[in-house]
């Protein structure tokens, strides 16, 4: 099963389309939290617990005008949890005919006893799955969620600042059992070097992506030790999992695949934090995904200049060329464009931040070079900061794309824009493809 996803992210609000409580209706869920990034930087100590809003579709579309009009509201009930930092339709994880939702809370922590102001201390994170039904979403907070998945267990050390749930998505059906699966990113996860929060240094931020399978009883697994797959970044400061996406069936084998961004992945010495970035594709199979690290990806693409941050955003592009295969869209928010200054950034030319989004078309053989690119045309435009698709906005049977350009300037400085791309555009020299 290939899950359709169309996401727009602006300022602190994410809009995701579509999942449905009934086959013919679409809904929107809104997550309130800081925008996804290679790391999660918290400014100040405001009491931010977060929420996710669900708006039901109908013959007239979405009719709500404000959060007060939401059909369902999901909350964390914990200070500083950042619940709703990322949200997605999860597909039908338990096979009951109703689609479900997944919500990330990357700062969710175990409350202190007695409670103190920042109950989310530790910033380990959590992910919650809420089931759909004939009457809509079942549950409203962690206590009545269908599934709560956390990055800690009695068999694994604590992962302070794991930021588990900083990115979430439906994975489609990666093992062909007829149930939807989910993928979760945790940019601060460290396989062999869990950070203990000591000293003033930043955590090593290897990062990882986790796969949890659906089934007759819904999501199976509650922590990293019983995930169906854990894919580590294998490099310091890789930020593996800063964005994750169900990729659809890219290679025509009948199983859905998973795409993982690692915007800090280095081309050389990881201690330099050169942040060329990368994205890794993992194929589904009857046994699911067997990879345990980035090096075992069936396909990858990497940035070529320091600070490019390729993989900042990744997604399924749908079928942009009508060949029946799923295509990929990958953003590099700091792509250099045509203008570059002479400043040095970790040994490389400082990028202007024009940004770019690459589209790679699916293939049973090899994805080769980028078929389509979308650029901002402006210094510091940051095209590819977020990407979305598929959506056929003109009804021609081909998937169209949406690319977030938060630094775009027209009438106001850095007012931002979203570009709708109808599968055309120029193609400069593509990044390195492996």
Backbone torsions as a table, in degrees:
resi	resn	phi	psi	omega
1	UNK	NA	129.4	177.3
2	UNK	-101.1	125.9	-177.6
3	UNK	-91.4	132.2	179.2
4	UNK	-87.0	135.0	-177.5
5	UNK	-140.7	134.7	178.2
6	UNK	-138.9	109.0	-172.3
7	UNK	-121.0	137.6	171.1
8	UNK	-122.7	128.4	177.8
9	UNK	-120.0	121.5	176.4
10	UNK	-136.2	137.8	-176.9
11	UNK	44.9	-117.9	-176.3
12	UNK	-107.1	15.0	-175.7
13	UNK	-123.3	128.9	175.7
14	UNK	-106.0	132.2	177.3
15	UNK	-113.1	124.1	-176.6
16	UNK	-123.2	129.3	175.3
17	UNK	-126.7	147.7	-7.4
18	UNK	-133.2	145.9	163.5
19	UNK	-130.5	159.9	-173.9
20	UNK	-137.6	143.3	174.5
21	UNK	-86.9	-15.3	173.2
22	UNK	-139.1	147.4	-169.7
23	UNK	-55.1	-30.6	-173.4
24	UNK	-97.8	-1.3	-173.6
25	UNK	-113.7	145.0	177.8
26	UNK	-111.2	150.9	177.4
27	UNK	-128.2	168.1	174.8
28	UNK	-126.5	134.8	171.8
29	UNK	-114.0	142.2	-175.1
30	UNK	-120.3	123.6	178.1
31	UNK	-107.0	133.1	-179.9
32	UNK	-106.1	119.6	179.3
33	UNK	173.7	174.1	179.3
34	UNK	-65.6	145.6	-178.1
35	UNK	-61.8	150.9	-179.5
36	UNK	-61.8	141.9	177.3
37	UNK	-150.3	177.5	178.7
38	UNK	-65.1	-31.2	169.1
39	UNK	-133.6	163.1	179.0
40	UNK	-103.3	109.5	179.9
41	UNK	-102.0	122.2	-179.2
42	UNK	-99.4	125.8	-178.4
43	UNK	-101.9	114.8	179.5
44	UNK	78.3	-171.9	-177.8
45	UNK	-129.1	38.5	176.5
46	UNK	-62.0	150.4	-179.0
47	UNK	-80.0	92.7	-176.2
48	UNK	-113.6	106.2	179.0
49	UNK	-95.6	-36.1	175.9
50	UNK	91.0	164.2	178.9
51	UNK	-161.0	162.2	173.7
52	UNK	-128.1	133.9	-177.2
53	UNK	-113.2	137.3	-180.0
54	UNK	-119.3	127.1	-179.1
55	UNK	-117.2	124.3	-178.3
56	UNK	-80.8	141.4	175.2
57	UNK	-84.9	171.4	179.8
58	UNK	-168.3	-172.7	-178.6
59	UNK	-55.5	-28.4	179.5
60	UNK	-99.6	10.1	-179.2
61	UNK	82.0	-152.0	177.3
62	UNK	-84.5	120.9	-175.9
63	UNK	-104.8	-5.7	-177.9
64	UNK	-67.7	148.7	179.2
65	UNK	-115.3	-12.2	-177.6
66	UNK	-159.9	166.4	176.6
67	UNK	-55.5	-27.3	179.6
68	UNK	-64.9	-19.0	-179.9
69	UNK	-93.0	2.3	-177.8
70	UNK	-60.4	144.4	176.5
71	UNK	-76.5	-30.7	178.9
72	UNK	-143.4	143.3	176.5
73	UNK	-126.1	127.7	177.8
74	UNK	-111.7	134.6	-177.1
75	UNK	-134.5	158.9	-176.9
76	UNK	-90.3	-27.4	-176.0
77	UNK	61.7	27.0	178.4
78	UNK	-141.2	130.5	178.5
79	UNK	-63.2	139.0	175.2
80	UNK	64.3	24.0	-180.0
81	UNK	-78.7	-25.2	-174.9
82	UNK	56.3	41.4	175.9
83	UNK	-63.9	129.1	-177.2
84	UNK	93.3	8.0	176.1
85	UNK	-55.2	-37.2	169.1
86	UNK	-140.5	144.3	-178.8
87	UNK	-138.2	155.7	178.1
88	UNK	-161.6	153.1	164.7
89	UNK	-71.3	130.6	-174.4
90	UNK	-92.1	-5.2	-168.8
91	UNK	79.1	-167.6	-178.6
92	UNK	-98.6	93.6	-172.5
93	UNK	-76.6	-18.6	-177.7
94	UNK	-119.9	7.7	173.0
95	UNK	68.7	25.8	-179.1
96	UNK	-93.7	3.5	178.7
97	UNK	90.7	-0.9	178.2
98	UNK	-118.6	136.0	178.9
99	UNK	-77.4	153.6	-173.1
100	UNK	-119.5	173.5	-178.7
101	UNK	-127.6	154.1	178.3
102	UNK	-129.2	136.4	-175.1
103	UNK	-130.5	130.3	177.4
104	UNK	-98.2	142.3	176.3
105	UNK	-134.7	82.7	-167.7
106	UNK	-70.8	-8.0	175.8
107	UNK	-111.6	9.0	-179.5
108	UNK	-62.6	134.7	179.6
109	UNK	-138.5	173.0	176.9
110	UNK	-78.5	125.9	-177.7
111	UNK	-60.9	144.7	173.2
112	UNK	-76.6	156.2	177.3
113	UNK	-128.8	113.0	2.0
114	UNK	-72.9	160.8	-176.6
115	UNK	-61.4	145.9	171.4
116	UNK	-123.7	176.0	-171.6
117	UNK	-59.1	-49.5	-178.1
118	UNK	-94.1	83.3	-178.4
119	UNK	-70.2	-15.7	179.4
120	UNK	-87.8	18.6	-177.4
121	UNK	-55.7	140.3	-178.2
122	UNK	107.0	-28.3	174.0
123	UNK	50.9	37.9	179.4
124	UNK	-75.8	-37.4	176.6
125	UNK	94.9	166.1	177.6
126	UNK	-160.8	160.3	178.6
127	UNK	-130.9	141.4	-176.9
128	UNK	-127.0	136.8	175.2
129	UNK	-114.1	128.3	177.3
130	UNK	-116.5	133.9	-175.9
131	UNK	-84.7	147.4	170.0
132	UNK	-86.1	164.2	179.6
133	UNK	-158.3	-179.9	179.2
134	UNK	-62.1	-25.0	179.2
135	UNK	-102.6	7.9	178.5
136	UNK	108.3	-150.0	-175.5
137	UNK	-75.1	135.8	177.6
138	UNK	-97.9	120.3	179.5
139	UNK	103.0	163.1	-179.0
140	UNK	-144.4	-5.8	-179.2
141	UNK	-158.9	176.0	-176.9
142	UNK	-55.5	-29.5	-175.9
143	UNK	-69.3	-24.2	179.8
144	UNK	-123.8	20.9	172.5
145	UNK	-68.0	151.2	175.8
146	UNK	-64.1	-41.3	-178.8
147	UNK	-142.6	139.5	172.0
148	UNK	-123.3	121.7	-177.4
149	UNK	-117.5	126.5	-176.8
150	UNK	-127.6	157.4	-176.1
151	UNK	-88.8	24.2	-179.3
152	UNK	-132.5	153.4	174.9
153	UNK	-159.0	170.9	178.1
154	UNK	-68.2	-16.3	-177.6
155	UNK	-101.2	3.0	-177.4
156	UNK	-137.8	146.4	179.4
157	UNK	-68.8	156.4	176.7
158	UNK	-61.2	145.2	179.3
159	UNK	-117.6	83.6	178.1
160	UNK	-65.2	135.8	-176.9
161	UNK	57.7	39.2	173.4
162	UNK	-71.6	-27.5	-176.9
163	UNK	52.6	41.9	177.6
164	UNK	-64.6	126.0	-177.0
165	UNK	95.2	7.9	175.0
166	UNK	-62.5	-24.7	172.1
167	UNK	-140.8	141.4	179.8
168	UNK	-143.4	153.3	174.5
169	UNK	-165.3	161.5	168.1
170	UNK	-70.5	137.0	179.2
171	UNK	-96.7	0.8	-172.2
172	UNK	75.1	-148.9	179.5
173	UNK	-116.7	91.7	-171.7
174	UNK	-78.6	-17.8	-179.0
175	UNK	-117.0	6.6	172.7
176	UNK	69.9	25.0	-178.5
177	UNK	-93.8	1.1	178.6
178	UNK	90.0	0.2	178.5
179	UNK	-114.2	143.6	179.4
180	UNK	-74.4	143.4	178.7
181	UNK	-115.0	168.9	-179.0
182	UNK	-131.0	155.8	177.8
183	UNK	-127.8	140.5	-174.2
184	UNK	-131.8	136.1	176.3
185	UNK	-105.2	147.1	177.8
186	UNK	-142.0	94.2	-172.3
187	UNK	-66.9	-23.6	-177.4
188	UNK	-96.2	2.6	179.9
189	UNK	-65.7	139.7	178.2
190	UNK	-135.6	114.3	-172.8
191	UNK	-61.2	-56.0	-174.0
192	UNK	-104.6	-7.0	-174.0
193	UNK	-131.7	58.1	179.9
194	UNK	-59.0	133.0	-176.6
195	UNK	-81.9	132.3	-175.4
196	UNK	-97.9	1.3	177.7
197	UNK	77.5	18.8	-178.2
198	UNK	-95.2	150.0	176.9
199	UNK	74.5	-169.0	-176.4
200	UNK	-107.4	-3.3	-177.3
201	UNK	-74.1	153.5	175.7
202	UNK	-71.9	152.9	175.4
203	UNK	-64.7	154.2	-175.9
204	UNK	-67.3	-24.6	170.0
205	UNK	54.9	52.9	172.2
206	UNK	-63.9	-47.4	178.5
207	UNK	84.3	161.0	179.5
208	UNK	-162.4	161.8	171.7
209	UNK	-121.9	142.6	-176.1
210	UNK	-123.0	138.4	177.6
211	UNK	-112.1	130.7	174.2
212	UNK	-125.3	133.7	-173.6
213	UNK	-91.6	145.7	170.0
214	UNK	-85.1	168.5	179.8
215	UNK	-172.7	-174.9	-178.6
216	UNK	-55.5	-29.1	179.1
217	UNK	-100.6	9.1	-179.5
218	UNK	95.1	-149.5	-175.7
219	UNK	-69.6	132.4	177.9
220	UNK	-103.0	124.5	179.0
221	UNK	114.2	144.4	-178.0
222	UNK	-131.5	-7.0	-177.8
223	UNK	-160.5	176.8	-176.2
224	UNK	-60.7	-27.8	-176.7
225	UNK	-72.1	-21.9	178.8
226	UNK	-119.6	22.8	170.4
227	UNK	-68.8	150.7	176.3
228	UNK	-68.1	-29.3	176.1
229	UNK	-156.4	143.9	170.8
230	UNK	-127.8	121.8	-175.9
231	UNK	-113.9	108.4	-176.2
232	UNK	-85.3	156.1	-180.0
233	UNK	-72.7	-25.4	176.6
234	UNK	65.8	8.5	178.6
235	UNK	-145.5	141.5	171.8
236	UNK	-60.6	141.4	173.9
237	UNK	60.5	27.8	178.9
238	UNK	-79.7	-26.1	-175.6
239	UNK	55.3	40.9	177.3
240	UNK	-59.1	132.6	-179.8
241	UNK	89.7	9.9	177.8
242	UNK	-61.5	-25.0	165.8
243	UNK	-145.8	144.3	179.8
244	UNK	-134.7	153.8	-178.3
245	UNK	-155.7	142.7	164.1
246	UNK	-71.5	126.9	-171.9
247	UNK	-96.8	-4.9	-171.3
248	UNK	74.1	-168.3	-179.4
249	UNK	-93.3	96.6	-174.8
250	UNK	-80.3	-31.6	-171.3
251	UNK	-112.0	14.7	171.9
252	UNK	62.7	33.5	178.2
253	UNK	-101.8	1.0	178.7
254	UNK	89.3	0.8	178.9
255	UNK	-121.0	140.7	178.9
256	UNK	-74.6	151.6	-174.9
257	UNK	-116.2	171.0	-176.5
258	UNK	-129.5	136.2	179.5
259	UNK	-114.7	132.4	-176.8
260	UNK	-127.4	127.9	176.2
261	UNK	-91.3	147.1	177.0
262	UNK	-140.6	81.4	-168.1
263	UNK	-69.4	-14.7	177.3
264	UNK	-100.3	2.7	-174.1
265	UNK	-58.5	124.0	-173.3
266	UNK	-88.4	150.8	174.1
267	UNK	-82.2	-24.9	-178.8
268	UNK	-130.4	-129.3	-178.1
269	UNK	-63.3	118.2	-177.7
270	UNK	-64.9	-22.6	-179.9
271	UNK	-68.4	-19.1	177.9
272	UNK	-78.0	-14.5	-179.1
273	UNK	51.5	49.8	-175.9
274	UNK	-73.0	-23.0	168.6
275	UNK	57.2	44.5	170.4
276	UNK	-64.0	-38.9	177.2
277	UNK	88.0	162.2	-178.8
278	UNK	-161.3	164.2	171.4
279	UNK	-136.2	141.6	-172.7
280	UNK	-126.3	134.3	-180.0
281	UNK	-110.0	131.4	-179.7
282	UNK	-122.5	127.6	-176.5
283	UNK	-82.2	140.8	170.6
284	UNK	-76.2	169.2	-177.6
285	UNK	-165.2	173.8	177.3
286	UNK	-55.7	-27.8	179.1
287	UNK	-100.6	10.8	-179.8
288	UNK	87.8	-142.3	178.8
289	UNK	-108.7	125.0	-175.2
290	UNK	-99.1	-10.6	-177.0
291	UNK	-63.9	147.3	176.4
292	UNK	-119.9	-5.5	-179.1
293	UNK	-154.2	164.9	-177.9
294	UNK	-59.1	-34.3	-177.4
295	UNK	-64.7	-16.6	-179.2
296	UNK	-95.4	10.2	177.2
297	UNK	-63.0	144.7	177.2
298	UNK	-75.5	-20.0	177.9
299	UNK	-156.5	147.1	176.0
300	UNK	-150.0	159.3	174.0
301	UNK	-135.1	141.2	-174.8
302	UNK	-130.8	148.5	173.4
303	UNK	-70.3	162.9	-174.8
304	UNK	-118.2	-11.4	-179.3
305	UNK	-125.8	145.0	179.6
306	UNK	-57.3	134.9	178.0
307	UNK	82.0	3.1	-178.1
308	UNK	-66.2	-37.0	177.5
309	UNK	60.0	44.3	172.1
310	UNK	-60.8	140.4	-176.7
311	UNK	93.8	3.2	176.1
312	UNK	-55.3	-36.0	175.6
313	UNK	-138.2	138.4	178.5
314	UNK	-136.5	152.6	178.8
315	UNK	-168.1	168.8	172.1
316	UNK	-84.1	127.7	-179.5
317	UNK	-92.2	2.8	-174.3
318	UNK	74.4	-145.2	179.7
319	UNK	-118.1	94.1	-173.9
320	UNK	-80.8	-17.0	-176.7
321	UNK	-119.6	6.9	173.1
322	UNK	71.9	22.4	-179.7
323	UNK	-93.5	2.2	178.5
324	UNK	86.4	-1.7	-179.8
325	UNK	-107.6	152.2	177.8
326	UNK	-74.9	141.9	177.5
327	UNK	-113.6	165.4	-174.4
328	UNK	-118.2	148.8	171.4
329	UNK	-127.9	132.4	-173.4
330	UNK	-136.0	128.4	-178.4
331	UNK	-100.3	147.1	173.5
332	UNK	-131.7	93.2	-167.3
333	UNK	-63.8	-25.3	-177.4
334	UNK	-108.2	22.8	177.5
335	UNK	-51.6	143.3	-167.5
336	UNK	-77.8	-21.8	-179.8
337	UNK	59.7	-154.4	-174.3
338	UNK	-91.9	-13.6	-175.9
339	UNK	-115.2	136.3	175.2
340	UNK	-146.9	142.1	178.1
341	UNK	-94.1	-173.7	-173.3
342	UNK	-99.4	3.3	179.5
343	UNK	-66.8	150.8	-177.7
344	UNK	-105.5	133.7	178.3
345	UNK	-124.2	102.4	179.9
346	UNK	50.5	42.9	175.7
347	UNK	86.6	-1.4	179.4
348	UNK	-120.5	163.7	176.9
349	UNK	-66.4	134.3	179.0
350	UNK	-66.4	133.4	-176.8
351	UNK	-82.2	148.7	179.2
352	UNK	-77.8	-17.2	179.7
353	UNK	78.6	24.4	174.3
354	UNK	-57.7	-42.6	179.4
355	UNK	82.9	156.6	-178.4
356	UNK	-157.7	151.2	170.6
357	UNK	-122.3	129.4	-180.0
358	UNK	-103.0	140.8	172.7
359	UNK	-114.8	124.0	177.0
360	UNK	-112.0	127.5	-177.4
361	UNK	-86.1	141.0	-178.4
362	UNK	-63.4	156.0	-178.2
363	UNK	-161.0	144.4	174.7
364	UNK	-74.3	-13.4	-179.0
365	UNK	-105.0	-73.6	-175.5
366	UNK	-152.0	143.7	-178.0
367	UNK	-78.3	-15.6	173.8
368	UNK	51.5	-138.1	-173.8
369	UNK	-92.6	166.3	-178.6
370	UNK	-65.1	132.6	-179.1
371	UNK	-86.8	-30.7	-176.2
372	UNK	-141.9	143.3	172.7
373	UNK	-131.9	149.0	176.2
374	UNK	-125.8	125.2	-178.0
375	UNK	-123.6	162.0	-178.1
376	UNK	-84.2	-28.1	-176.0
377	UNK	74.5	10.0	-178.6
378	UNK	-136.9	143.8	172.3
379	UNK	-63.7	135.5	-179.6
380	UNK	64.0	22.1	176.9
381	UNK	-71.4	-30.6	177.8
382	UNK	59.1	40.9	172.8
383	UNK	-58.5	141.4	-178.7
384	UNK	88.7	4.5	175.0
385	UNK	-60.4	-34.8	171.2
386	UNK	-141.9	151.5	-179.5
387	UNK	-137.8	153.5	178.5
388	UNK	-150.1	161.9	179.8
389	UNK	157.5	171.7	-4.5
390	UNK	-91.2	155.4	173.4
391	UNK	-155.8	129.6	179.9
392	UNK	-94.8	86.9	-171.6
393	UNK	-77.4	-18.1	-179.2
394	UNK	-115.8	8.8	172.2
395	UNK	65.8	27.2	-179.3
396	UNK	-94.6	4.4	178.7
397	UNK	87.7	-2.1	178.7
398	UNK	-112.0	145.0	-179.7
399	UNK	-73.3	138.5	176.3
400	UNK	-109.3	168.9	-170.6
401	UNK	-125.4	157.2	171.0
402	UNK	-130.8	133.1	-176.5
403	UNK	-125.7	126.1	177.5
404	UNK	-80.7	133.7	-179.3
405	UNK	-130.7	76.7	-169.8
406	UNK	-68.0	-19.2	-179.8
407	UNK	-96.2	7.9	-175.9
408	UNK	-65.6	137.5	-180.0
409	UNK	-120.1	126.4	171.0
410	UNK	-129.1	-83.0	178.9
411	UNK	-89.6	-24.2	178.9
412	UNK	-127.7	146.8	-178.9
413	UNK	-65.8	125.0	177.3
414	UNK	51.3	42.5	178.6
415	UNK	-71.5	-23.3	179.9
416	UNK	87.5	159.4	179.7
417	UNK	-159.9	162.8	170.9
418	UNK	-122.2	125.5	-178.9
419	UNK	-98.1	127.8	171.2
420	UNK	-95.0	126.1	-172.9
421	UNK	-119.2	123.6	-176.9
422	UNK	-97.7	49.1	172.8
423	UNK	59.9	38.0	171.2
424	UNK	-133.8	-173.0	179.5
425	UNK	126.7	168.0	-179.3
426	UNK	-88.9	162.0	-175.7
427	UNK	-132.1	98.8	174.7
428	UNK	-72.9	-178.8	-179.9
429	UNK	-53.9	124.6	-177.4
430	UNK	-73.5	161.7	174.5
431	UNK	-70.8	172.6	179.6
432	UNK	-64.1	129.7	-180.0
433	UNK	-114.4	133.1	177.7
434	UNK	-117.7	NA	NA
